[in-house]
Amino acid sequence: MKTPSVLRSPLAQACALAAMFVASPVQAAGPKAYQFTADGTNTSGDTLTIDHPALNGKSKFKPIVTQNFVGVYNPHPIGVSYDAANGRWRIENEDNAAIPLGSGFNVLIAPAKQTSCTPANTFANRTFFQLQKNKPAGRFLVTHMINPVSGIPGTNCEQYVGTWFSPVTTPATPYSGRWTVYTEDETSLGTVAFNLADVTKLKAGGAPASFVFTAGAADTVANQAVITDPLTDGNPDAVVFATHVFINGTSPTFLDKPLGVWYNGAKWTVFTQDVSIMPDDVSFVVAVIPTATP
């Protein structure tokens, strides 16, 4: 059975950053979702600078970002960085390609943690983290954090990543029974860090706000996986976030593609930004905030 493989990847390079697992207290008040569109006032080259009073100067936030189609594709890997000099969060195309004007982004501010690669937690194309150990039903959203150490430029990550639960094995591996972030192309992780939102029990307005969606043949149309769920159906105002999750036995498929979400007039979809065909056995962790925060 195919699993995220270490056999096709060289040993991971030692990471210079220490692991960080400190939740940000300022995020504990409940999830908030913001929406931004690239335009001539906020975007230059590969960077969109966020200017919002609720986010400015909040360096301890751990933002999660999902691309939201509002008319323009952005088929590139994205990450976030914090400009300490100006007190602004930024969304960046990590391959240095210009962000097309008119492309859209959803930003989630929720209880989250940050993990960085270390020699102890990184094995080839995967790094495990200290959340939901031995709990395969965990649900996580992931965004690459470019500069986790303030004042240091950081490292870009041009790979697309997903999450995977490593089953308990005998003999046990260091990542046995742990959740991991892994590269979809199976190349080694470098000196990188990730923002991780554990949305397993996420609530919005007192109601559960996350689920796992597995697309079958009836759910895929061209480059889209069409989501069916009461949280998203017929709800164009929802702010949707999605991360690919590799599930042994259910949807053991790599998805090395730039992704986004789009409302098709009746349902929300996860789609490939490069318009390539969406496989019909992929799964996504989906979180839904009913409306955007002004």
C-alpha atoms as one frame of an Amber mdcrd trajectory, in Angstrom:
protein
   0.000   0.000   0.000   1.411   3.331  -0.990   2.355   5.683   1.833   4.417
   8.870   1.907   7.789   7.305   1.187  11.196   7.953   2.649  12.790   5.520
   0.216  12.713   7.908  -2.713  14.026  10.845  -0.706  17.498  11.581   0.643
  17.999  12.130   4.352  16.593  15.433   5.472  19.057  18.194   6.000  19.517
  19.310   9.561  17.302  22.256  10.343  18.674  25.297  12.083  15.447  26.296
  13.774  14.346  24.921  17.130  10.918  23.350  17.394   8.251  25.728  18.631
   5.021  24.435  20.135   3.656  27.491  21.893   0.021  28.360  21.305  -0.678
  32.024  20.932  -2.932  33.228  23.783  -4.278  36.063  21.642  -5.876  33.497
  19.358  -7.961  31.831  22.062 -11.050  34.041  21.712 -12.461  32.039  18.800
 -11.783  31.682  15.091 -11.939  34.670  12.777 -11.716  34.620   9.014 -10.574
  37.432   6.739 -10.617  37.736   2.968  -8.161  39.673   0.828  -7.853  40.245
  -2.908  -4.595  41.202  -4.603  -4.743  44.685  -6.119  -2.454  47.517  -7.038
  -2.446  48.941  -3.508  -1.494  45.828  -1.542   0.485  43.693  -3.968   3.973
  44.081  -5.373   5.715  41.274  -7.209   5.387  38.025  -5.288   4.014  39.632
  -2.103   0.606  40.756  -0.872   0.889  42.916   2.249  -2.083  42.693   4.607
  -3.196  45.953   6.170  -5.981  45.288   8.664  -6.350  46.778  12.160  -7.094
  43.379  13.690  -3.908  41.872  12.254  -1.425  44.731  12.174   1.266  44.398
  14.822   0.065  40.936  15.876   3.274  39.011  15.341   2.191  36.145  17.598
  -0.642  35.105  15.328  -0.198  31.859  13.394  -2.214  32.562  10.214  -3.593
  29.787   8.032  -4.143  30.734   4.379  -6.194  29.062   1.639  -6.490  30.543
  -1.838 -10.041  31.620  -2.696 -10.965  31.893  -6.374 -12.588  35.230  -7.143
 -11.836  35.250 -10.851  -8.061  34.800 -11.197  -5.880  31.700 -10.801  -2.632
  31.784  -8.823  -0.970  28.407  -9.557   1.915  28.796  -7.123   2.926  27.604
  -3.636   2.101  30.209  -0.999   3.327  30.944   2.491   3.108  33.703   5.074
   5.731  35.958   6.587   5.730  38.765   9.145   7.302  42.129   8.380   8.422
  43.199  11.845   9.665  46.592  10.661   6.191  47.574   9.462   4.055  45.357
  11.685   2.341  43.700   8.718   1.566  40.123   7.729   2.335  39.135   4.156
   1.233  36.380   1.781   3.944  35.347  -0.645   4.318  33.195  -3.730   7.223
  31.036  -2.598   8.577  30.441  -6.087   8.955  34.238  -6.444   6.368  34.439
  -9.220   4.273  37.613  -9.230   0.901  37.303  -7.504  -1.720  38.018 -10.191
  -3.922  40.993  -9.421  -7.425  39.758  -8.707  -6.388  36.544  -6.963  -8.055
  35.950  -3.596  -6.986  34.596  -0.216  -8.793  33.443   2.925  -6.924  34.000
   6.191  -7.847  32.097   9.358  -6.884  33.329  12.799  -7.574  30.518  15.265
  -5.778  28.720  18.096  -2.662  27.399  16.419   0.893  26.299  17.004   4.094
  26.410  15.062   6.560  23.624  14.393  10.004  23.829  12.855  12.149  21.069
  11.387  14.838  19.629  13.622  17.095  16.620  13.113  15.006  14.826  15.745
  11.590  15.284  14.129  12.360  15.310  10.402  12.844  12.234   8.245  13.337
  12.833   4.523  10.018  14.253   3.257   8.107  14.331   6.553   8.261  16.083
   9.895   6.140  14.917  12.801   4.566  17.213  15.374   3.371  16.917  18.955
  -0.375  17.115  18.403  -3.056  14.381  18.528  -0.562  11.565  19.146  -2.116
   8.134  18.476  -5.315   9.841  17.274  -5.770   9.190  13.547  -9.037  11.153
  13.531  -7.216  14.444  14.124  -7.801  17.266  11.647  -5.218  19.919  10.796
  -4.800  22.925   8.530  -1.249  23.794   7.514   0.479  26.885   6.106   4.202
  27.373   5.630   5.668  30.111   7.860   8.540  31.679   5.938  10.295  33.588
   8.744   9.438  32.058  12.131  12.275  33.954  13.801  11.675  37.706  13.829
  14.322  39.702  12.012  15.633  36.709  10.038  14.514  36.432   6.391  13.648
  32.746   6.638  13.425  30.042   3.999  10.962  29.585   1.160   9.236  26.248
   0.633   8.335  25.674  -3.016   6.910  22.208  -2.294   3.227  21.514  -1.792
   2.535  19.813   1.516  -0.203  17.753   3.129  -0.761  15.937   6.407  -0.533
  12.220   7.114  -1.033  10.040  10.197   1.759   7.499  10.493   0.259   4.233
  11.760   1.685   2.510  14.823   4.266   0.005  13.647   6.311  -2.811  15.153
   9.094  -2.091  15.581   8.091   1.514  16.214   9.543   4.343  14.193  10.135
   7.808  15.681   6.986   9.024  13.906   4.886   5.926  14.685   1.405   6.990
  15.794   2.105  10.642  15.046   0.766  13.215  12.636   3.212  14.551  10.097
   3.502  17.303   7.522   4.947  15.823   4.339   5.927  16.994   0.875   3.579
  15.862  -1.885   6.461  15.376  -4.344   8.358  13.294  -1.736  11.439  15.499
  -1.800  13.207  16.291   1.443  12.081  19.017   3.775  14.666  21.679   4.465
  14.927  24.420   7.050  11.230  25.171   7.184   8.475  25.862   9.693   4.717
  25.450   9.578   1.699  27.055  11.215  -0.610  24.264  12.383  -4.245  24.774
  13.324  -5.758  21.774  15.086  -9.369  22.084  13.937 -10.480  18.694  15.255
 -12.833  20.360  17.729 -13.029  23.787  16.109 -16.320  25.581  16.631 -17.742
  28.728  15.097 -20.788  30.276  16.723 -20.927  27.317  19.103 -21.284  24.753
  16.284 -18.690  22.296  14.913 -16.782  23.949  12.091 -14.613  21.249  10.487
 -14.861  17.885   8.759 -12.958  15.540   6.466 -14.242  15.337   2.907 -13.241
  12.414   0.688 -13.966  12.851  -2.998 -15.251   9.873  -4.965 -15.736   9.638
  -8.710 -19.155  11.306  -8.419 -17.623  14.270  -6.579 -14.922  15.223  -9.064
 -15.449  17.334 -12.173 -12.368  18.230 -14.233 -10.091  20.120 -11.806 -12.603
  20.253  -8.939 -13.618  18.143  -5.970 -17.185  19.206  -5.138 -17.855  19.262
  -1.387 -21.161  18.058  -0.005 -21.742  19.041   3.616 -24.380  21.073   5.516
 -21.695  23.553   6.569 -20.946  24.518   2.985 -23.926  23.616   0.773 -25.814
  26.668  -0.432 -23.632  28.984   1.636 -21.768  31.399  -0.655 -20.813  33.635
   2.276 -18.855  30.895   4.049 -15.105  31.316   4.361 -13.626  27.920   3.558
 -10.180  26.513   4.344  -8.769  23.211   3.105  -5.617  21.101   3.490  -4.996
  17.809   1.698  -4.782  14.787   4.016  -3.291  11.465   2.942  -5.327   8.609
   4.466  -4.017   5.057   4.344  -6.525   2.714   2.772  -9.114   5.410   2.015
  -7.400   8.002  -0.122  -3.715   7.048  -0.441  -2.996   9.578  -3.159  -0.382
  12.287  -3.370  -1.657  15.676  -4.525   1.321  17.653  -5.737  -0.747  20.564
  -6.984  -1.551  24.182  -6.081  -5.024  24.250  -4.544  -7.791  26.724  -3.853
 -11.487  26.828  -2.946 -14.351  28.102  -5.098 -18.137  28.413  -4.766 -19.756
  27.099  -7.955 -23.178  28.624  -7.338 -24.493  25.783  -5.188 -21.557  24.080
  -3.518 -18.015  24.781  -2.457 -15.215  22.993  -4.255 -11.511  22.372  -3.795
  -9.809  22.902  -7.140  -6.390  22.745  -8.728  -5.030  26.170  -9.581  -3.132
  24.809 -12.572  -6.403  23.361 -13.960  -5.028  19.809 -13.902  -7.448  16.931
 -13.334  -8.466  16.353  -9.720  -8.011  12.706  -8.655 -11.185  11.017  -7.463
  -9.737   9.462  -4.303  -8.395  12.462  -2.399  -9.373  13.758   1.033  -9.314
  17.208   2.550  -9.595  18.633   6.020 -12.119  21.433   5.614 -12.860  24.214
   8.108 -15.755  26.600   7.605 -16.301  30.011   9.192 -19.894  31.164   8.466
 -18.982  34.698   7.373 -15.873  36.802   6.932 -14.822  39.182   9.688 -15.025
  42.799   8.465
